[in-house]
Structure formats: structure tokens, C-alpha cells
């Protein structure tokens, strides 16, 4: 029996893929695909939504050994990462059109392996770096997100863990207006001067020594930043954002994009 969550994801993927014309309706060249593109993308999202650690568990659950080899299944899923990104771009563009006045920007750590294995890690070495979060030092990437007060994903960027937060803030919020709220790590005179304009206002959480100067409404906005922190928590606990299992860069990047898309769609 096909899980209900798979059926729901298949319906959404089919609708979006046809709306965006992601996949050809009729394939004129080459051999027929063992797994159709819409099904491959649905399997990828189902893996993240069902918190399965490996693609092999999905492959076994659906009895796909009668259809294709496991290698073919993995290649089919990894190939869908670009299409997942296109859907995310579309959803972010639509989100900006209807966005709430108040937005939140924050970053979260994405380790690519255990800290003790960092010196031996090879797969993501070209993209990773040492960084520091509230949990301590880690080796991997940083994901910076801007979302509005209603939960719409507006902007997204992956970077090495040691990338400058202020530079990333400028890039991902370049075309976003309204009130953008961030934490104290983004405090900068240059950033304040560059971001504040007639169409947007950047609010940075004040340091302890500055809180008496903040107005009541500003403090209320800072306190609502828990929403984006809950998003990160949900992505990691329920959508498998963090992993150390992929054997290729495509596998890692695909995992991150599928995790985000499954979170946004369901």
C-alpha cells in the first residue's frame, strides 16, 4: 500500500512540474527511463519527509528492485536536485510577491561529518570549512535563509562555514524590501547604512548594553525570531537536512535541496 504522504507529494510534484514545464511530456530520444522524473523527485522528497536516513530504505520499501538497480535509483534521484532548485526558485519568487512586511534572516550550521572525522573527510572538502555555532566548532557549510512572518521562504544561500555573515546578508536581501530582522551577529555600521532605505529597514537585535535604547515594538519583532529558529529545528529533525552519508557532492547538495523543498511543500 502506497503511503499517503507519498501520494500527497506525487500530486504536488505533478502539478508543479507541469505548471513549470520541468519535464518533457514525450521523450523522443534515448531509452525509456526506468523511473520517470516525477516519480524520482517524489521519492527524493518522500525520503526527506519520512526521515529515512538512506535512499536504500526507500528503495526497499517500495520494492523497486523489480524495476531498476539501486545504482540507477540513486542516479535518478540525484539528477532531480536541479529541478528541486528550480521549484524552490519559483516558490521564493511567488513568496516575495505576497510577502509579509516583516522578514527574518538567520543562518544555521550544516556539518558534513562528525567533528572527529573532519580531517579525513574528502567528499565535501572543496566546499566546506571550519565554523562555530552555539554548539561549538563544526566542519561543513552554513545555510542562510530569509523568511517572512507568515513562513514564506524568500531567499536562500549555502556557503562555507567560515563565510562572512554580513556579506551573505547583503546578497540574499539585495532585492527584498520591508523590515528585515536579524540577530546581533550582523551588527555593522556599513550594513546599516547600506541596507536602510525608503523601501526597507534592517533591524539588528541590540547588544545587552543597547537594549534600553530599543523601543517596545522593536523588541517584540526581535522576540519573534524564534519562528525561523523553529524552521531550522524542523528541517534538521523532521526533514533530514543534516547528513554525513552521501558518497558524492551531488548527493549532499541534493539532500539539502530535497530537505528544503519537502519542508516548504508539506
Secondary structure, 3 states (H helix, E strand, C coil): CCCHHHHHHHHHHHHHHHHCCCCCCCCCCCCCCCCCHHHHHHHHHHHHHCCCCCHHHHHHHCCHHHCCCHHHHHHHHHCCHHHHHHHHHHHHHHHHHCCCCEEEEEEEEEECCCHHHHHHCCCCCCCCEEEEECCEEEEEEEEEEEEECCCCEEEEEEEECCCCHHHHHHHHCCCCCEEEEECHHHCCHHHHHHHCCCCEEEEECCCHHHHHHCCHHHHHHHHCCHHHHHHHHHHHHHCCCCCCCCCCHHHHHHHHHHHHHHHHHC
